[in-house]
Amino acid sequence: MTKEEFDDKYTQAIETFLVAMAEHPEVDPKKFYSMTCILENLRFFSPVIYGAIQPAEE
């Protein structure tokens, strides 16, 4: 898997998780906002995460 493919799949997974949380009626809006901020910030670490797991695959 290339870095670009990993980034695309990682972004899609985060977005899917956020949509699932947004549609769940028991999720507190304040907690949802906090979790959204955390997950969006994790998005910027995609290259670091890719670099950390890439050597383990080889």
C-alpha distance matrix in Angstrom:
0.0 3.8 6.7 8.2 6.1 6.5 9.9 10.8 10.2 11.9 14.6 15.2 15.6 18.1 19.9 20.2 21.7 24.1 25.3 26.0 27.9 29.8 30.9 32.2 35.9 36.3 34.0 36.2 35.6 36.1 33.5 31.1 31.5 30.9 27.8 26.5 27.2 25.3 22.2 22.3 22.7 19.7 17.6 18.5 17.0 13.4 12.8 14.8 13.2 9.7 11.7 13.6 11.1 9.0 12.1 12.8 10.0 11.3
3.8 0.0 3.8 5.4 5.2 6.2 8.6 9.9 10.7 12.1 14.2 15.4 16.4 18.3 20.0 21.0 22.5 24.4 25.8 27.0 28.7 30.2 31.7 33.2 36.8 37.2 34.7 36.6 35.7 36.0 33.6 31.2 31.2 30.6 27.7 26.2 26.4 24.8 21.8 21.3 21.5 18.9 16.5 16.7 15.6 12.1 10.8 13.4 12.7 9.0 10.7 13.5 11.9 9.5 12.7 14.3 12.1 12.8
6.7 3.8 0.0 3.8 5.5 5.1 6.1 8.7 10.0 10.3 12.1 14.2 15.2 16.4 18.3 19.8 21.0 22.5 24.3 25.7 27.0 28.5 30.3 31.8 35.3 35.6 32.8 34.4 33.3 33.3 31.1 28.8 28.4 27.7 25.1 23.5 23.3 21.8 19.0 18.3 18.1 15.7 13.3 13.1 12.1 8.8 7.2 10.2 10.1 6.7 8.5 11.7 11.0 9.2 12.6 14.5 13.2 14.3
8.2 5.4 3.8 0.0 3.8 5.4 5.0 6.2 8.6 9.8 10.5 12.2 14.2 15.4 16.5 18.2 20.0 21.2 22.5 24.3 25.9 26.9 28.7 30.5 34.0 34.7 31.9 33.6 32.2 32.5 30.6 27.9 27.4 27.2 24.7 22.6 22.7 21.7 18.7 17.5 18.0 16.0 13.0 13.1 13.2 9.8 9.1 12.7 12.5 9.7 12.0 15.0 14.3 12.8 16.4 18.0 16.4 17.6
6.1 5.2 5.5 3.8 0.0 3.8 5.4 5.1 6.2 8.4 9.9 10.6 12.2 14.3 15.4 16.3 18.3 20.0 21.1 22.5 24.4 25.7 27.0 28.8 32.4 33.1 30.7 32.7 31.6 32.3 30.1 27.4 27.4 27.3 24.4 22.5 23.2 22.0 18.7 18.1 19.0 16.7 13.8 14.9 14.6 10.9 11.1 14.2 13.0 10.2 13.1 15.4 13.8 12.6 16.3 17.2 15.2 16.8
6.5 6.2 5.1 5.4 3.8 0.0 3.8 5.5 5.2 5.9 8.4 9.8 10.4 12.2 14.1 15.1 16.4 18.3 19.9 21.0 22.5 24.2 25.8 27.1 30.8 31.1 28.5 30.5 29.6 30.0 27.6 25.1 25.3 24.7 21.7 20.2 20.8 19.2 16.0 15.9 16.5 13.7 11.3 12.6 11.7 7.9 8.6 11.2 9.4 7.0 10.4 12.2 10.7 10.3 14.1 14.7 13.2 15.4
9.9 8.6 6.1 5.0 5.4 3.8 0.0 3.8 5.5 5.1 6.0 8.5 9.8 10.6 12.2 14.1 15.4 16.5 18.3 20.0 21.2 22.4 24.4 26.0 29.5 29.9 27.0 28.7 27.4 27.7 25.6 23.1 22.7 22.4 19.7 17.8 18.1 16.9 13.8 12.9 13.6 11.4 8.4 9.5 9.6 6.0 7.4 10.5 9.6 8.1 11.3 13.4 12.8 12.8 16.5 17.4 16.5 18.6
10.8 9.9 8.7 6.2 5.1 5.5 3.8 0.0 3.8 5.5 5.2 6.1 8.6 10.1 10.6 12.1 14.3 15.4 16.5 18.3 20.1 21.0 22.6 24.5 28.1 28.9 26.3 28.2 26.9 27.6 25.8 22.8 22.7 22.9 20.2 17.9 18.8 18.2 14.7 13.7 15.4 13.5 10.3 12.1 12.8 9.4 11.2 14.2 13.0 11.5 14.9 16.8 15.8 15.6 19.5 20.1 18.6 20.8
10.2 10.7 10.0 8.6 6.2 5.2 5.5 3.8 0.0 3.8 5.4 5.0 6.1 8.7 9.8 10.3 12.2 14.2 15.2 16.4 18.3 19.8 21.1 22.6 26.3 27.0 24.7 26.9 26.0 26.9 24.7 21.9 22.4 22.4 19.3 17.5 18.9 17.8 14.1 14.2 15.9 13.5 10.9 13.5 13.4 10.0 12.3 14.6 12.5 11.2 14.9 16.1 14.4 14.8 18.6 18.5 16.9 19.6
11.9 12.1 10.3 9.8 8.4 5.9 5.1 5.5 3.8 0.0 3.8 5.4 5.1 6.3 8.7 9.9 10.7 12.5 14.4 15.5 16.7 18.5 20.3 21.5 25.0 25.3 22.6 24.6 23.8 24.2 21.9 19.3 19.7 19.3 16.2 14.7 15.7 14.3 10.7 11.1 12.5 9.8 7.6 10.4 10.1 7.1 10.2 12.0 9.7 9.5 13.3 14.0 12.9 14.1 17.8 17.6 16.9 19.8
14.6 14.2 12.1 10.5 9.9 8.4 6.0 5.2 5.4 3.8 0.0 3.8 5.4 5.2 6.2 8.6 10.0 10.7 12.4 14.3 15.5 16.5 18.5 20.2 23.6 24.3 21.4 23.2 21.8 22.4 20.5 17.6 17.6 17.8 15.0 12.7 13.8 13.3 9.7 9.0 11.2 9.6 6.6 9.6 10.7 8.4 11.5 13.8 12.3 12.4 15.9 17.0 16.4 17.4 21.1 21.2 20.5 23.2
15.2 15.4 14.2 12.2 10.6 9.8 8.5 6.1 5.0 5.4 3.8 0.0 3.8 5.5 5.1 6.0 8.5 9.9 10.5 12.2 14.2 15.2 16.5 18.5 22.0 23.1 20.7 22.9 21.7 23.0 21.1 17.9 18.4 19.1 16.1 13.9 15.8 15.5 11.7 11.6 14.3 12.7 10.1 13.4 14.3 11.8 14.9 17.1 15.1 14.9 18.6 19.5 18.2 19.2 22.9 22.7 21.5 24.4
15.6 16.4 15.2 14.2 12.2 10.4 9.8 8.6 6.1 5.1 5.4 3.8 0.0 3.8 5.5 5.1 6.2 8.6 10.0 10.6 12.4 14.2 15.5 16.7 20.4 21.0 18.6 21.1 20.5 21.6 19.2 16.3 17.4 17.7 14.2 12.9 15.1 14.1 10.3 11.4 13.9 11.7 10.2 13.8 13.9 11.7 15.1 16.5 13.9 14.3 18.0 18.2 16.8 18.4 21.9 21.1 20.2 23.5
18.1 18.3 16.4 15.4 14.3 12.2 10.6 10.1 8.7 6.3 5.2 5.5 3.8 0.0 3.8 5.5 5.1 6.2 8.7 10.0 10.6 12.3 14.4 15.6 19.0 19.3 16.5 18.4 17.5 18.3 16.1 13.2 13.9 14.1 10.8 9.2 11.3 10.5 6.7 7.8 10.6 8.9 7.8 11.6 12.3 11.0 14.7 15.9 13.8 14.9 18.4 18.4 17.8 19.7 23.1 22.6 22.2 25.5
19.9 20.0 18.3 16.5 15.4 14.1 12.2 10.6 9.8 8.7 6.2 5.1 5.5 3.8 0.0 3.8 5.4 5.1 6.2 8.6 9.8 10.4 12.3 14.4 17.7 18.7 16.1 18.0 16.7 18.1 16.4 13.0 13.6 14.8 12.0 9.5 12.1 12.4 8.9 9.0 12.5 11.7 10.0 13.5 15.0 13.7 17.2 18.9 17.1 17.9 21.4 21.9 21.1 22.7 26.3 25.9 25.2 28.3
20.2 21.0 19.8 18.2 16.3 15.1 14.1 12.1 10.3 9.9 8.6 6.0 5.1 5.5 3.8 0.0 3.8 5.5 5.2 6.2 8.7 9.9 10.7 12.5 16.2 17.3 15.3 18.0 17.3 19.1 17.2 13.8 15.3 16.6 13.4 11.7 14.8 14.7 11.3 12.3 15.6 14.3 13.0 16.7 17.6 16.0 19.5 21.0 18.6 19.3 22.9 23.0 21.8 23.5 27.0 26.1 25.2 28.5
21.7 22.5 21.0 20.0 18.3 16.4 15.4 14.3 12.2 10.7 10.0 8.5 6.2 5.1 5.4 3.8 0.0 3.8 5.5 5.1 6.2 8.6 10.1 10.8 14.4 14.8 12.5 15.2 15.0 16.5 14.1 11.1 13.1 13.8 10.4 9.6 12.9 12.3 9.2 11.2 14.2 12.9 12.6 16.4 16.9 15.9 19.6 20.4 17.9 19.3 22.7 22.3 21.2 23.5 26.8 25.6 25.2 28.7
24.1 24.4 22.5 21.2 20.0 18.3 16.5 15.4 14.2 12.5 10.7 9.9 8.6 6.2 5.1 5.5 3.8 0.0 3.8 5.4 5.1 6.1 8.6 10.0 13.1 13.8 11.0 13.1 12.1 13.7 11.9 8.5 9.9 11.4 8.5 6.8 10.4 10.9 8.3 9.6 13.0 12.7 12.4 15.9 17.2 16.7 20.5 21.4 19.5 21.0 24.4 24.2 23.6 25.8 29.1 28.3 28.1 31.4
25.3 25.8 24.3 22.5 21.1 19.9 18.3 16.5 15.2 14.4 12.4 10.5 10.0 8.7 6.2 5.2 5.5 3.8 0.0 3.8 5.4 5.0 6.2 8.7 11.9 13.6 11.6 14.0 13.0 15.5 14.2 10.6 12.3 14.4 12.0 10.1 13.7 14.7 12.1 12.8 16.5 16.3 15.4 18.9 20.4 19.5 23.2 24.5 22.4 23.5 27.1 27.1 26.2 28.1 31.6 30.7 30.1 33.4
26.0 27.0 25.7 24.3 22.5 21.0 20.0 18.3 16.4 15.5 14.3 12.2 10.6 10.0 8.6 6.2 5.1 5.4 3.8 0.0 3.8 5.5 5.3 6.3 10.1 11.4 10.0 13.2 13.2 15.8 14.0 10.9 13.5 15.2 12.4 11.7 15.4 15.7 13.3 15.0 18.3 17.5 17.2 20.9 21.8 20.9 24.6 25.5 23.1 24.3 27.9 27.4 26.2 28.4 31.7 30.4 29.8 33.4
27.9 28.7 27.0 25.9 24.4 22.5 21.2 20.1 18.3 16.7 15.5 14.2 12.4 10.6 9.8 8.7 6.2 5.1 5.4 3.8 0.0 3.8 5.5 5.2 8.4 8.9 6.6 9.6 9.8 12.2 10.2 7.3 10.3 11.9 9.4 9.4 13.1 13.5 11.8 13.8 16.8 16.6 16.9 20.4 21.3 21.1 24.9 25.4 23.1 24.9 28.2 27.5 26.8 29.3 32.4 31.1 31.0 34.6
29.8 30.2 28.5 26.9 25.7 24.2 22.4 21.0 19.8 18.5 16.5 15.2 14.2 12.3 10.4 9.9 8.6 6.1 5.0 5.5 3.8 0.0 3.8 5.6 7.8 9.5 7.3 9.5 8.5 11.5 10.8 7.4 9.7 12.4 10.7 9.7 13.4 14.7 13.3 14.4 17.7 18.1 18.0 21.3 22.9 22.7 26.5 27.3 25.4 27.1 30.4 30.0 29.4 31.7 35.0 34.0 33.8 37.2
30.9 31.7 30.3 28.7 27.0 25.8 24.4 22.6 21.1 20.3 18.5 16.5 15.5 14.4 12.3 10.7 10.1 8.6 6.2 5.3 5.5 3.8 0.0 3.8 6.3 9.0 8.4 11.2 11.0 14.5 13.7 10.7 13.3 15.9 14.2 13.4 17.1 18.2 16.5 17.8 21.1 21.2 21.0 24.4 25.8 25.2 29.0 29.9 27.8 29.2 32.6 32.2 31.3 33.5 36.8 35.6 35.1 38.6
32.2 33.2 31.8 30.5 28.8 27.1 26.0 24.5 22.6 21.5 20.2 18.5 16.7 15.6 14.4 12.5 10.8 10.0 8.7 6.3 5.2 5.6 3.8 0.0 3.8 5.6 5.9 9.4 10.5 13.7 12.4 10.2 13.6 15.6 13.7 14.0 17.7 18.3 17.0 18.9 21.9 21.8 22.1 25.6 26.6 26.2 30.1 30.5 28.2 29.9 33.2 32.4 31.4 34.0 37.1 35.5 35.3 38.9
35.9 36.8 35.3 34.0 32.4 30.8 29.5 28.1 26.3 25.0 23.6 22.0 20.4 19.0 17.7 16.2 14.4 13.1 11.9 10.1 8.4 7.8 6.3 3.8 0.0 3.8 5.7 8.2 9.7 13.1 12.6 11.1 14.3 16.5 15.4 15.9 19.3 20.3 19.6 21.4 24.2 24.5 25.0 28.4 29.5 29.4 33.3 33.6 31.4 33.3 36.6 35.6 34.9 37.5 40.5 39.0 38.9 42.5
36.3 37.2 35.6 34.7 33.1 31.1 29.9 28.9 27.0 25.3 24.3 23.1 21.0 19.3 18.7 17.3 14.8 13.8 13.6 11.4 8.9 9.5 9.0 5.6 3.8 0.0 3.8 6.3 9.1 11.8 10.7 10.3 13.8 15.2 14.2 15.6 18.8 19.3 19.0 21.2 23.7 23.8 24.9 28.2 28.9 29.1 33.0 32.9 30.6 32.9 35.9 34.7 34.0 36.9 39.7 38.0 38.3 42.0
34.0 34.7 32.8 31.9 30.7 28.5 27.0 26.3 24.7 22.6 21.4 20.7 18.6 16.5 16.1 15.3 12.5 11.0 11.6 10.0 6.6 7.3 8.4 5.9 5.7 3.8 0.0 3.8 6.2 8.6 7.2 6.5 10.1 11.5 10.5 11.9 15.0 15.6 15.5 17.6 20.0 20.3 21.5 24.6 25.5 26.0 29.8 29.7 27.6 30.0 33.0 31.8 31.5 34.4 37.2 35.7 36.1 39.7
36.2 36.6 34.4 33.6 32.7 30.5 28.7 28.2 26.9 24.6 23.2 22.9 21.1 18.4 18.0 18.0 15.2 13.1 14.0 13.2 9.6 9.5 11.2 9.4 8.2 6.3 3.8 0.0 3.8 5.5 5.3 6.0 8.7 10.0 10.4 12.0 14.3 15.4 16.1 18.0 19.9 20.9 22.3 25.0 26.1 27.1 30.8 30.5 28.9 31.5 34.2 33.1 33.2 36.1 38.9 37.6 38.2 41.8
35.6 35.7 33.3 32.2 31.6 29.6 27.4 26.9 26.0 23.8 21.8 21.7 20.5 17.5 16.7 17.3 15.0 12.1 13.0 13.2 9.8 8.5 11.0 10.5 9.7 9.1 6.2 3.8 0.0 3.8 5.5 4.8 6.1 8.7 9.7 10.2 12.3 14.2 15.0 16.1 18.3 19.7 20.8 23.4 24.9 26.0 29.6 29.7 28.4 30.9 33.6 32.9 33.1 35.9 38.8 37.8 38.4 41.8
36.1 36.0 33.3 32.5 32.3 30.0 27.7 27.6 26.9 24.2 22.4 23.0 21.6 18.3 18.1 19.1 16.5 13.7 15.5 15.8 12.2 11.5 14.5 13.7 13.1 11.8 8.6 5.5 3.8 0.0 3.8 5.4 5.2 6.4 8.7 9.9 10.9 12.7 14.4 15.5 17.0 18.7 20.3 22.4 23.8 25.4 28.9 28.6 27.6 30.4 32.8 31.9 32.6 35.5 38.1 37.3 38.2 41.6
33.5 33.6 31.1 30.6 30.1 27.6 25.6 25.8 24.7 21.9 20.5 21.1 19.2 16.1 16.4 17.2 14.1 11.9 14.2 14.0 10.2 10.8 13.7 12.4 12.6 10.7 7.2 5.3 5.5 3.8 0.0 3.8 5.4 5.1 6.1 8.4 9.9 10.6 12.2 14.1 15.4 16.5 18.5 20.8 21.7 23.2 26.7 26.2 24.8 27.7 30.2 29.0 29.5 32.5 35.1 34.1 35.1 38.5
31.1 31.2 28.8 27.9 27.4 25.1 23.1 22.8 21.9 19.3 17.6 17.9 16.3 13.2 13.0 13.8 11.1 8.5 10.6 10.9 7.3 7.4 10.7 10.2 11.1 10.3 6.5 6.0 4.8 5.4 3.8 0.0 3.8 5.5 5.1 6.0 8.6 9.9 10.4 12.0 14.1 15.2 16.4 19.1 20.4 21.3 25.0 25.0 23.6 26.1 28.9 28.1 28.3 31.1 33.9 33.0 33.6 37.0
31.5 31.2 28.4 27.4 27.4 25.3 22.7 22.7 22.4 19.7 17.6 18.4 17.4 13.9 13.6 15.3 13.1 9.9 12.3 13.5 10.3 9.7 13.3 13.6 14.3 13.8 10.1 8.7 6.1 5.2 5.4 3.8 0.0 3.8 5.5 5.0 6.3 8.7 9.9 10.5 12.3 14.3 15.4 17.6 19.3 20.7 24.2 24.3 23.4 26.0 28.5 28.0 28.7 31.3 34.2 33.7 34.4 37.6
30.9 30.6 27.7 27.2 27.3 24.7 22.4 22.9 22.4 19.3 17.8 19.1 17.7 14.1 14.8 16.6 13.8 11.4 14.4 15.2 11.9 12.4 15.9 15.6 16.5 15.2 11.5 10.0 8.7 6.4 5.1 5.5 3.8 0.0 3.8 5.4 5.2 6.4 8.7 10.0 10.8 12.5 14.5 16.4 17.5 19.4 22.8 22.3 21.5 24.4 26.6 25.8 26.8 29.6 32.2 31.6 32.7 35.9
27.8 27.7 25.1 24.7 24.4 21.7 19.7 20.2 19.3 16.2 15.0 16.1 14.2 10.8 12.0 13.4 10.4 8.5 12.0 12.4 9.4 10.7 14.2 13.7 15.4 14.2 10.5 10.4 9.7 8.7 6.1 5.1 5.5 3.8 0.0 3.8 5.4 5.1 6.1 8.5 9.8 10.5 12.5 14.9 15.7 17.1 20.7 20.3 18.9 21.8 24.2 23.3 23.9 26.7 29.4 28.7 29.6 32.8
26.5 26.2 23.5 22.6 22.5 20.2 17.8 17.9 17.5 14.7 12.7 13.9 12.9 9.2 9.5 11.7 9.6 6.8 10.1 11.7 9.4 9.7 13.4 14.0 15.9 15.6 11.9 12.0 10.2 9.9 8.4 6.0 5.0 5.4 3.8 0.0 3.8 5.4 5.2 6.0 8.5 9.8 10.7 13.2 14.8 15.9 19.5 19.7 18.7 21.1 23.8 23.4 24.0 26.4 29.4 29.0 29.6 32.7
27.2 26.4 23.3 22.7 23.2 20.8 18.1 18.8 18.9 15.7 13.8 15.8 15.1 11.3 12.1 14.8 12.9 10.4 13.7 15.4 13.1 13.4 17.1 17.7 19.3 18.8 15.0 14.3 12.3 10.9 9.9 8.6 6.3 5.2 5.4 3.8 0.0 3.8 5.6 5.2 6.1 8.6 10.0 11.5 13.3 15.2 18.4 18.4 18.0 20.7 22.9 22.7 23.8 26.2 29.0 29.0 29.9 32.8
25.3 24.8 21.8 21.7 22.0 19.2 16.9 18.2 17.8 14.3 13.3 15.5 14.1 10.5 12.4 14.7 12.3 10.9 14.7 15.7 13.5 14.7 18.2 18.3 20.3 19.3 15.6 15.4 14.2 12.7 10.6 9.9 8.7 6.4 5.1 5.4 3.8 0.0 3.8 5.5 5.2 6.3 8.8 10.5 11.2 13.3 16.5 15.9 15.2 18.2 20.3 19.7 20.8 23.5 26.1 25.8 27.0 29.9
22.2 21.8 19.0 18.7 18.7 16.0 13.8 14.7 14.1 10.7 9.7 11.7 10.3 6.7 8.9 11.3 9.2 8.3 12.1 13.3 11.8 13.3 16.5 17.0 19.6 19.0 15.5 16.1 15.0 14.4 12.2 10.4 9.9 8.7 6.1 5.2 5.6 3.8 0.0 3.8 5.4 5.0 6.4 9.3 10.1 11.1 14.7 14.7 13.5 16.1 18.7 18.3 18.9 21.3 24.3 23.9 24.6 27.7
22.3 21.3 18.3 17.5 18.1 15.9 12.9 13.7 14.2 11.1 9.0 11.6 11.4 7.8 9.0 12.3 11.2 9.6 12.8 15.0 13.8 14.4 17.8 18.9 21.4 21.2 17.6 18.0 16.1 15.5 14.1 12.0 10.5 10.0 8.5 6.0 5.2 5.5 3.8 0.0 3.8 5.4 5.1 7.4 9.6 10.6 14.0 14.7 14.2 16.4 18.9 19.2 20.1 22.0 25.1 25.3 25.8 28.6
22.7 21.5 18.1 18.0 19.0 16.5 13.6 15.4 15.9 12.5 11.2 14.3 13.9 10.6 12.5 15.6 14.2 13.0 16.5 18.3 16.8 17.7 21.1 21.9 24.2 23.7 20.0 19.9 18.3 17.0 15.4 14.1 12.3 10.8 9.8 8.5 6.1 5.2 5.4 3.8 0.0 3.8 5.2 5.7 7.4 9.7 12.6 12.6 12.8 15.4 17.3 17.4 19.0 21.0 23.8 24.2 25.2 27.8
19.7 18.9 15.7 16.0 16.7 13.7 11.4 13.5 13.5 9.8 9.6 12.7 11.7 8.9 11.7 14.3 12.9 12.7 16.3 17.5 16.6 18.1 21.2 21.8 24.5 23.8 20.3 20.9 19.7 18.7 16.5 15.2 14.3 12.5 10.5 9.8 8.6 6.3 5.0 5.4 3.8 0.0 3.8 5.3 5.2 7.0 10.3 10.0 9.4 12.2 14.3 14.2 15.4 17.7 20.4 20.6 21.6 24.3
17.6 16.5 13.3 13.0 13.8 11.3 8.4 10.3 10.9 7.6 6.6 10.1 10.2 7.8 10.0 13.0 12.6 12.4 15.4 17.2 16.9 18.0 21.0 22.1 25.0 24.9 21.5 22.3 20.8 20.3 18.5 16.4 15.4 14.5 12.5 10.7 10.0 8.8 6.4 5.1 5.2 3.8 0.0 3.8 5.4 5.6 9.0 10.1 9.7 11.4 14.0 14.7 15.6 17.2 20.4 20.9 21.3 23.8
18.5 16.7 13.1 13.1 14.9 12.6 9.5 12.1 13.5 10.4 9.6 13.4 13.8 11.6 13.5 16.7 16.4 15.9 18.9 20.9 20.4 21.3 24.4 25.6 28.4 28.2 24.6 25.0 23.4 22.4 20.8 19.1 17.6 16.4 14.9 13.2 11.5 10.5 9.3 7.4 5.7 5.3 3.8 0.0 3.8 5.5 7.5 8.6 9.7 11.3 13.0 14.2 15.9 17.1 20.0 21.1 21.8 23.9
17.0 15.6 12.1 13.2 14.6 11.7 9.6 12.8 13.4 10.1 10.7 14.3 13.9 12.3 15.0 17.6 16.9 17.2 20.4 21.8 21.3 22.9 25.8 26.6 29.5 28.9 25.5 26.1 24.9 23.8 21.7 20.4 19.3 17.5 15.7 14.8 13.3 11.2 10.1 9.6 7.4 5.2 5.4 3.8 0.0 3.8 5.6 5.2 6.2 8.6 9.9 10.6 12.5 14.1 16.7 17.7 18.8 20.9
13.4 12.1 8.8 9.8 10.9 7.9 6.0 9.4 10.0 7.1 8.4 11.8 11.7 11.0 13.7 16.0 15.9 16.7 19.5 20.9 21.1 22.7 25.2 26.2 29.4 29.1 26.0 27.1 26.0 25.4 23.2 21.3 20.7 19.4 17.1 15.9 15.2 13.3 11.1 10.6 9.7 7.0 5.6 5.5 3.8 0.0 3.9 5.4 5.1 6.0 8.5 9.8 10.8 11.9 15.0 16.0 16.4 18.6
12.8 10.8 7.2 9.1 11.1 8.6 7.4 11.2 12.3 10.2 11.5 14.9 15.1 14.7 17.2 19.5 19.6 20.5 23.2 24.6 24.9 26.5 29.0 30.1 33.3 33.0 29.8 30.8 29.6 28.9 26.7 25.0 24.2 22.8 20.7 19.5 18.4 16.5 14.7 14.0 12.6 10.3 9.0 7.5 5.6 3.9 0.0 3.8 5.5 5.0 6.1 8.6 10.1 10.3 13.1 14.9 15.4 16.9
14.8 13.4 10.2 12.7 14.2 11.2 10.5 14.2 14.6 12.0 13.8 17.1 16.5 15.9 18.9 21.0 20.4 21.4 24.5 25.5 25.4 27.3 29.9 30.5 33.6 32.9 29.7 30.5 29.7 28.6 26.2 25.0 24.3 22.3 20.3 19.7 18.4 15.9 14.7 14.7 12.6 10.0 10.1 8.6 5.2 5.4 3.8 0.0 3.8 5.4 5.1 6.2 8.8 9.9 12.0 13.5 14.9 16.5
13.2 12.7 10.1 12.5 13.0 9.4 9.6 13.0 12.5 9.7 12.3 15.1 13.9 13.8 17.1 18.6 17.9 19.5 22.4 23.1 23.1 25.4 27.8 28.2 31.4 30.6 27.6 28.9 28.4 27.6 24.8 23.6 23.4 21.5 18.9 18.7 18.0 15.2 13.5 14.2 12.8 9.4 9.7 9.7 6.2 5.1 5.5 3.8 0.0 3.8 5.4 5.0 6.3 8.5 11.0 11.6 12.8 15.1
9.7 9.0 6.7 9.7 10.2 7.0 8.1 11.5 11.2 9.5 12.4 14.9 14.3 14.9 17.9 19.3 19.3 21.0 23.5 24.3 24.9 27.1 29.2 29.9 33.3 32.9 30.0 31.5 30.9 30.4 27.7 26.1 26.0 24.4 21.8 21.1 20.7 18.2 16.1 16.4 15.4 12.2 11.4 11.3 8.6 6.0 5.0 5.4 3.8 0.0 3.8 5.4 5.4 5.8 9.1 10.3 10.6 12.6
11.7 10.7 8.5 12.0 13.1 10.4 11.3 14.9 14.9 13.3 15.9 18.6 18.0 18.4 21.4 22.9 22.7 24.4 27.1 27.9 28.2 30.4 32.6 33.2 36.6 35.9 33.0 34.2 33.6 32.8 30.2 28.9 28.5 26.6 24.2 23.8 22.9 20.3 18.7 18.9 17.3 14.3 14.0 13.0 9.9 8.5 6.1 5.1 5.4 3.8 0.0 3.8 5.6 5.3 7.2 9.4 10.5 11.6
13.6 13.5 11.7 15.0 15.4 12.2 13.4 16.8 16.1 14.0 17.0 19.5 18.2 18.4 21.9 23.0 22.3 24.2 27.1 27.4 27.5 30.0 32.2 32.4 35.6 34.7 31.8 33.1 32.9 31.9 29.0 28.1 28.0 25.8 23.3 23.4 22.7 19.7 18.3 19.2 17.4 14.2 14.7 14.2 10.6 9.8 8.6 6.2 5.0 5.4 3.8 0.0 3.8 5.8 6.7 7.6 9.9 11.6
11.1 11.9 11.0 14.3 13.8 10.7 12.8 15.8 14.4 12.9 16.4 18.2 16.8 17.8 21.1 21.8 21.2 23.6 26.2 26.2 26.8 29.4 31.3 31.4 34.9 34.0 31.5 33.2 33.1 32.6 29.5 28.3 28.7 26.8 23.9 24.0 23.8 20.8 18.9 20.1 19.0 15.4 15.6 15.9 12.5 10.8 10.1 8.8 6.3 5.4 5.6 3.8 0.0 3.8 5.7 5.3 6.7 9.3
9.0 9.5 9.2 12.8 12.6 10.3 12.8 15.6 14.8 14.1 17.4 19.2 18.4 19.7 22.7 23.5 23.5 25.8 28.1 28.4 29.3 31.7 33.5 34.0 37.5 36.9 34.4 36.1 35.9 35.5 32.5 31.1 31.3 29.6 26.7 26.4 26.2 23.5 21.3 22.0 21.0 17.7 17.2 17.1 14.1 11.9 10.3 9.9 8.5 5.8 5.3 5.8 3.8 0.0 3.8 5.4 5.4 6.8
12.1 12.7 12.6 16.4 16.3 14.1 16.5 19.5 18.6 17.8 21.1 22.9 21.9 23.1 26.3 27.0 26.8 29.1 31.6 31.7 32.4 35.0 36.8 37.1 40.5 39.7 37.2 38.9 38.8 38.1 35.1 33.9 34.2 32.2 29.4 29.4 29.0 26.1 24.3 25.1 23.8 20.4 20.4 20.0 16.7 15.0 13.1 12.0 11.0 9.1 7.2 6.7 5.7 3.8 0.0 3.8 5.4 5.3
12.8 14.3 14.5 18.0 17.2 14.7 17.4 20.1 18.5 17.6 21.2 22.7 21.1 22.6 25.9 26.1 25.6 28.3 30.7 30.4 31.1 34.0 35.6 35.5 39.0 38.0 35.7 37.6 37.8 37.3 34.1 33.0 33.7 31.6 28.7 29.0 29.0 25.8 23.9 25.3 24.2 20.6 20.9 21.1 17.7 16.0 14.9 13.5 11.6 10.3 9.4 7.6 5.3 5.4 3.8 0.0 3.8 5.6
10.0 12.1 13.2 16.4 15.2 13.2 16.5 18.6 16.9 16.9 20.5 21.5 20.2 22.2 25.2 25.2 25.2 28.1 30.1 29.8 31.0 33.8 35.1 35.3 38.9 38.3 36.1 38.2 38.4 38.2 35.1 33.6 34.4 32.7 29.6 29.6 29.9 27.0 24.6 25.8 25.2 21.6 21.3 21.8 18.8 16.4 15.4 14.9 12.8 10.6 10.5 9.9 6.7 5.4 5.4 3.8 0.0 3.8
11.3 12.8 14.3 17.6 16.8 15.4 18.6 20.8 19.6 19.8 23.2 24.4 23.5 25.5 28.3 28.5 28.7 31.4 33.4 33.4 34.6 37.2 38.6 38.9 42.5 42.0 39.7 41.8 41.8 41.6 38.5 37.0 37.6 35.9 32.8 32.7 32.8 29.9 27.7 28.6 27.8 24.3 23.8 23.9 20.9 18.6 16.9 16.5 15.1 12.6 11.6 11.6 9.3 6.8 5.3 5.6 3.8 0.0
